[in-house]
């Protein structure tokens, strides 16, 4: 049990592994939005992101026996997600389409001009992300949007925490440069 008395994700997945397959629905409720956001930013297409979320949960069910009870659930789930994304990219052309109309943070209370500016900044960020290599984009999405600790990312990628820090730093530097180019209307 978690500190608040709620069953942890790892406990739920362990129960799924032991045959309580209905517990996967609770994990789906907890993580489908997070995975959708991750995939939407990674692949840039709503339909593909939705399909990939479904694929992750199908794979979690299929490969439930690989989950270790003592392990943290989130890195395992994102490992499954990474594999689904790799398979997705293998089956598609190398060109990444920019996410037109990608969801933006809730801005209901903003003035219409501020909402327009925020949409423009979101579109520019999405375009800048699309200019990064798939590896760098994935790393930033895990660290920033997936809200994973560097230790978990290192475990997932099989590298040290120091290497994760260096790679995130370099990817952020490249993203800043790509964002500057996009916002100035230039070509990287």
Helices and strands as residue ranges (DSSP letters): H 9-17, H 23-43, H 46-62, G 64-66, H 73-90, H 112-131, H 134-140, I 141-145, H 150-157, H 161-183
